[in-house]
């Protein structure tokens, strides 16, 4: 994936995809899917050496407020 920059989007990764998930299970499914897309190969020092890097960014948003009006993260 190529890193690009323009005056509208700023710096971004070309081809990067963003998903919305609502459950822990959906999050794990996406992590497993990403793991399958990684390239690995055996080296002298490591049987399963990674040939790629993975960045997994998790942004948690909530609209559920507690009795004091503070937003809470809800896990089901």
N, C-alpha and C positions, 0 to 999 in steps of 0.2 A: 504494500500500500504506500502510496506517495503522499508526502506532506506538502500541502499547497498553501498559498496565501493570496487573498484578494481583498479589495477595499470594502466589499459587502459582508463577507463571512469572517474576515480575519484569517487566522491560522486554523487549518482544519486538515483532517486526514481523508483523502479521497477514497470513496468506497466504504467508509465507516457506516455502520448501521446501529440504530438505537431502537431498543425494544422497551415496551412497558409491560411489566409483570405485576400480578396482584397476589401471588402466593409464593411461599418458600419453594414449593415443588417446581413452579414455572422458572424460578431463578436457577435452580439446580439443573433443570433440563437444558437451559441455555448454556450454562457452564460446561456441561458434558458435550454439547454440540460444538462448542468452541474448541474443546480438547481434541475432538476427532479431526479438526481441521489443521492441527499442528503437525509440523514435519519433524520426525525423529530419525536418527540413524545411529548405528553402533560405532563407537570410537574405541581406541585402545584403553582408555581409562573408564569408560562408561558404556554399559550395554545399551541404554536407551537415552542418548544425548539429544537434547532439543536443538532444532535448527531454526527455531523461531521464538519470538517473544510474545507474551500475551499481556494485554492490559484489560482488566475487568473493572470497570468503574460502576459503583453502585450509588445511586442517588435515592434517598428515602424521603418521600413526601407524605404528609398527613394533613387531613382536614378535621380530625377529631380532637376536640379541646377537652381538657380536664376541668374541674370545678373552678380553677383559678384562671381559666382562659388560655392556658399554655397548650400548644399542639402536642399531641402524643403519637408515638409510633404504635400502631396496632399490629400484632402478630397473631395469626390464627393457626 
